[in-house]
Structure formats: structure tokens, C-alpha cells
């Protein structure tokens, strides 16, 4: 129970910070809506059929899940650093994994809110509905894994870089959006020579599954599972290595 309490303490802290932080408020209520309609209005302007609008909506849903998971894992630590209370966090009984899980849970809560907001808005404006909830849930499971994986990688940088890691938490999701073909077919954009490497990204396989709901994706289920598990395992091991290295170099005090 004490471990669960420590995990939830990080989630509670993050949620409470929303109402007194303008950036966090806009990150949930403003920017997701602006970005959603910027893409969907553009697709509508081109006269594309409903399947392309649905693909953009599904892509935005998946991308926001990855964004919030990655961002929250890194942002909680950088905010402690900016408020000069990082030493108190590291002196507390909380462990590295408890902190990460608490941050990830707050990211999932925020992502869940944005997904619900998207679902309501797009239903009334575009008549969008999720045609296959089973496939959607499975795709979101692997997208959550990908966001958690990215958060572990970004936090690994945060042990050393602090401010710069916060910047990377914005940059990396956008890079993956571009590489993973969230809003387009990777076969139609990238040279054949680089496609095998792009398919090794867990996000590529997860978004292919998500796009298959509207008939625009071609998921490889073996690669979906393999890439998801391998990248998550690598991120966990690298995060642990970087944390221990940072402690040895005096970058951090003991966490847990």
C-alpha cells in the first residue's frame, strides 16, 4: 500500500498543478483542439473523403497519448528542478520506478480527457465514430507502451540535462509523428532503402494498426509485439543505467 501511495502522490501532484499553471491548462484544453482542427480543416479543404478525416482524427488521438506520457514523465522532474525542490524528492522514500509510474499515470489521465474531448467534438462536427473498438483498444495499448518507452528515454537525458530534456520531451513526439507515418503511408513518402528501419519503430507498427480501422493501415502483428517489447525493455535498462551513472557522477542524490 505504501508503494501505491507514493505512486499516486506523483499523480496527485501533477493533476493539482493544472489549475494554477497556465501552460498545463492550455496543453490540455487549448492546443489539442487547435492542432486537431488545423489538420482536419486542411483535409476537408482538399476535399478528401471521410476515411482520410477519420485517419487524421485517429492519428491525433494516438499522438496525444504518446505526447502526454512522454511529457509527464520528464516534466515532473524538471518542474521539481525549477522549483529547487528536486533534492527533497530524491531524499524521500519514493523509488525511481514509483516516480515514473506516478508520472505516467497522470499522463494517461490527461490523455484520456483529451481523447474524450476529441471523440465528442469530432462526432458532432464530422460524424466521426470509432468503427472497431477492439482494434482501437489494442492499438492504444501499444501506443501507451510506445509513449512510456519514449518517456523512459527522455528521462534518461533528464538525469543529466534537466532543462534540455524538457525541450526534448516536445521534440521527440513530433519526430516520431514524421517518421511513423501517422497521417500518411510511409511507403508513399520514404525511399525503399529506409523503410526497413522505420518499420522497426514501435510507433510505426502501432499507428499502422490504428489506421487499419479505416482501411488505410497494414499492421504486422509480429513486428508490433516484437518492437513494442524490445524497445520498452531497452528503454528500461538504459534508464536504469543512466540513473546509476548520474548518481555515481554526483548529478543526482539517491532516489529510493
C-alpha positions as CSV (number, residue, x, y, z in Angstrom):
1,X,0.0,0.0,0.0
2,X,2.8,2.4,0.8
3,X,4.2,1.9,-2.7
4,X,0.8,2.7,-4.3
5,X,0.5,5.8,-2.1
6,X,3.9,7.0,-3.3
7,X,2.9,6.4,-7.0
8,X,-0.4,8.2,-6.5
9,X,1.3,11.1,-4.8
10,X,3.1,12.0,-8.0
11,X,-0.1,11.7,-10.0
12,X,-2.0,13.8,-7.5
13,X,0.8,16.5,-7.5
14,X,0.7,16.6,-11.3
15,X,-3.1,16.9,-11.5
16,X,-3.2,19.6,-8.8
17,X,-0.7,21.7,-10.7
18,X,-3.1,22.1,-13.7
19,X,-5.4,24.6,-12.1
20,X,-2.5,27.0,-11.2
21,X,-0.4,26.6,-14.3
22,X,-1.5,28.3,-17.4
23,X,0.8,26.2,-19.6
24,X,-0.7,23.0,-18.3
25,X,-4.2,24.3,-18.8
26,X,-3.6,25.3,-22.4
27,X,-1.8,22.0,-23.0
28,X,-5.0,20.1,-22.2
29,X,-7.8,22.5,-23.2
30,X,-6.4,24.7,-26.0
31,X,-3.5,23.3,-28.0
32,X,-5.1,19.8,-28.7
33,X,-8.2,21.4,-30.1
34,X,-6.2,23.9,-32.2
35,X,-4.0,21.2,-33.7
36,X,-6.9,18.9,-34.3
37,X,-8.9,21.4,-36.3
38,X,-5.8,22.7,-38.1
39,X,-5.3,19.2,-39.6
40,X,-9.0,18.3,-40.1
41,X,-9.9,21.7,-41.7
42,X,-7.0,21.3,-44.1
43,X,-8.0,17.8,-45.1
44,X,-11.6,18.9,-45.5
45,X,-10.4,21.8,-47.7
46,X,-8.7,19.4,-50.0
47,X,-12.0,17.6,-50.4
48,X,-10.7,14.3,-49.1
49,X,-13.2,11.6,-48.2
50,X,-14.3,10.7,-44.7
51,X,-11.7,7.9,-44.4
52,X,-8.9,10.5,-44.5
53,X,-10.5,12.7,-42.0
54,X,-11.0,9.7,-39.7
55,X,-7.4,8.7,-40.2
56,X,-6.3,12.2,-39.1
57,X,-8.6,12.1,-36.0
58,X,-7.3,8.6,-35.0
59,X,-3.8,9.8,-35.6
60,X,-4.3,12.8,-33.4
61,X,-5.7,10.6,-30.6
62,X,-2.7,8.3,-30.7
63,X,-0.2,11.1,-30.9
64,X,-1.6,12.9,-27.9
65,X,-1.4,9.7,-25.8
66,X,2.3,9.4,-26.7
67,X,2.9,13.1,-26.1
68,X,1.3,13.2,-22.6
69,X,3.0,10.0,-21.4
70,X,6.4,11.1,-22.6
71,X,6.0,14.7,-21.4
72,X,4.7,14.0,-17.9
73,X,7.5,11.5,-17.1
74,X,10.1,14.2,-17.9
75,X,8.2,17.3,-16.9
76,X,7.6,16.3,-13.2
77,X,11.3,16.1,-12.6
78,X,12.2,19.3,-14.5
79,X,9.5,21.1,-12.5
80,X,11.0,19.9,-9.3
81,X,14.3,21.1,-10.5
82,X,13.0,24.6,-11.4
83,X,11.3,24.9,-8.1
84,X,14.6,23.9,-6.3
85,X,12.8,21.0,-4.6
86,X,14.5,18.2,-6.5
87,X,16.7,17.3,-3.6
88,X,13.6,16.8,-1.4
89,X,12.1,14.4,-3.9
90,X,15.3,12.4,-4.1
91,X,15.6,12.3,-0.3
92,X,12.0,10.9,0.0
93,X,11.3,7.2,0.2
94,X,10.0,7.1,-3.4
95,X,11.8,4.9,-5.8
96,X,12.7,5.7,-9.4
97,X,10.1,3.3,-10.7
98,X,7.4,4.6,-8.4
99,X,8.1,8.1,-9.6
100,X,8.0,7.0,-13.2
101,X,4.7,5.1,-12.8
102,X,3.1,8.0,-11.0
103,X,4.1,10.4,-13.7
104,X,2.9,8.0,-16.4
105,X,-0.5,7.6,-14.7
106,X,-1.0,11.4,-14.7
107,X,-0.1,11.4,-18.4
108,X,-2.7,8.7,-19.1
109,X,-5.4,10.6,-17.2
110,X,-4.7,13.8,-19.2
111,X,-4.6,11.9,-22.4
112,X,-7.9,10.1,-21.6
113,X,-9.5,13.5,-21.1
114,X,-8.2,14.8,-24.4
115,X,-9.4,11.6,-26.2
116,X,-12.9,12.0,-24.7
117,X,-12.9,15.7,-25.8
118,X,-11.8,14.7,-29.3
119,X,-14.5,12.0,-29.5
120,X,-17.3,14.4,-28.6
121,X,-16.1,17.3,-30.8
122,X,-15.5,15.1,-33.9
123,X,-18.7,13.3,-33.6
124,X,-20.8,16.4,-33.7
125,X,-18.7,18.2,-36.3
126,X,-17.7,15.3,-38.6
127,X,-19.9,12.5,-37.6
128,X,-16.8,10.5,-36.6
129,X,-17.2,7.3,-34.6
130,X,-14.7,4.6,-33.8
131,X,-15.7,1.8,-36.1
132,X,-13.8,-1.0,-34.3
133,X,-13.4,-0.6,-30.6
134,X,-11.4,-3.8,-30.2
135,X,-8.8,-2.8,-32.7
136,X,-8.8,0.7,-31.3
137,X,-8.1,-0.6,-27.8
138,X,-5.4,-2.9,-28.9
139,X,-3.7,-0.1,-30.9
140,X,-3.9,2.2,-27.9
141,X,-2.3,-0.4,-25.7
142,X,0.7,-0.5,-27.9
143,X,0.7,3.3,-28.3
144,X,0.7,3.6,-24.5
145,X,3.7,1.3,-24.4
146,X,5.4,3.5,-27.0
147,X,4.7,6.7,-25.1
148,X,6.0,5.1,-21.9
149,X,9.1,3.9,-23.7
150,X,9.8,7.3,-25.1
151,X,9.3,8.8,-21.6
152,X,12.0,6.5,-20.2
153,X,14.4,7.5,-22.9
154,X,13.7,11.2,-22.4
155,X,14.0,10.9,-18.6
156,X,17.4,9.2,-19.1
157,X,18.6,12.5,-20.6
158,X,16.9,14.4,-17.8
159,X,19.2,12.9,-15.2
160,X,22.0,14.8,-16.8
161,X,20.5,17.6,-18.9
162,X,17.4,18.9,-16.9
163,X,16.3,21.9,-18.9
164,X,17.3,20.4,-22.3
165,X,15.4,17.2,-21.5
166,X,12.2,19.3,-21.1
167,X,12.8,20.6,-24.6
168,X,13.4,17.1,-26.0
169,X,10.0,16.0,-24.5
170,X,8.4,18.3,-27.1
171,X,10.7,17.4,-30.0
172,X,10.7,13.6,-29.9
173,X,7.0,13.0,-30.3
174,X,6.9,15.3,-33.3
175,X,9.9,13.4,-34.8
176,X,8.1,10.1,-34.4
177,X,5.0,11.6,-35.9
178,X,7.0,12.3,-39.0
179,X,8.9,9.0,-39.1
180,X,6.0,6.8,-38.2
181,X,3.6,7.9,-40.9
182,X,0.8,8.9,-38.5
183,X,-1.0,10.9,-41.2
184,X,0.3,9.2,-44.4
185,X,1.6,6.0,-45.8
186,X,5.3,5.6,-45.2
187,X,5.6,3.6,-48.5
188,X,4.4,6.6,-50.5
189,X,6.8,9.0,-48.9
190,X,10.1,7.4,-47.8
191,X,12.7,5.7,-50.0
192,X,12.6,1.9,-50.1
193,X,16.1,1.8,-48.5
194,X,15.0,3.4,-45.2
195,X,11.6,1.6,-44.8
196,X,13.0,-1.4,-43.0
197,X,14.5,0.9,-40.4
198,X,11.3,2.9,-40.0
199,X,9.3,-0.3,-39.5
200,X,11.5,-1.1,-36.5
201,X,9.9,1.7,-34.6
202,X,7.1,0.6,-32.3
203,X,5.2,3.7,-33.2
204,X,5.1,2.8,-36.9
205,X,3.5,-0.6,-36.2
206,X,1.1,0.8,-33.6
207,X,-0.2,3.5,-35.9
208,X,-0.5,1.1,-38.8
209,X,-2.9,-0.9,-36.6
210,X,-4.8,2.3,-35.7
211,X,-5.1,3.3,-39.3
212,X,-6.3,-0.1,-40.3
213,X,-9.6,0.8,-38.6
214,X,-10.4,2.9,-41.6
215,X,-8.7,0.6,-44.1
216,X,-5.6,2.7,-44.5
217,X,-3.1,0.8,-42.5
218,X,-1.3,-2.6,-42.9
219,X,-0.1,-3.8,-39.5
220,X,2.4,-6.6,-39.0
221,X,1.3,-8.1,-35.7
222,X,4.6,-10.0,-35.2
223,X,6.6,-6.8,-35.6
224,X,4.0,-4.9,-33.4
225,X,4.7,-7.2,-30.5
226,X,8.5,-7.6,-31.0
227,X,9.2,-3.9,-31.5
228,X,7.0,-2.9,-28.6
229,X,8.6,-5.3,-26.1
230,X,12.2,-4.9,-27.3
231,X,12.1,-1.1,-27.3
232,X,10.4,-1.0,-23.9
233,X,13.0,-3.4,-22.4
234,X,15.8,-1.4,-23.9
235,X,14.4,1.9,-22.5
236,X,14.0,0.4,-19.1
237,X,17.6,-0.9,-19.0
238,X,19.0,2.4,-20.4
239,X,17.1,4.5,-17.9
240,X,18.4,2.4,-15.1
241,X,22.0,2.6,-16.4
242,X,21.8,6.4,-16.9
243,X,20.3,6.9,-13.5
244,X,23.1,4.9,-11.8
245,X,25.7,6.7,-13.8
246,X,24.2,10.1,-12.9
247,X,24.4,9.1,-9.2
248,X,28.0,8.0,-9.5
249,X,28.9,11.3,-11.1
250,X,27.1,13.3,-8.5
251,X,24.4,14.5,-10.8
252,X,21.7,13.1,-8.5
253,X,21.3,12.0,-5.0
254,X,19.8,8.6,-4.2
255,X,16.2,8.2,-5.4
256,X,14.5,5.5,-3.3
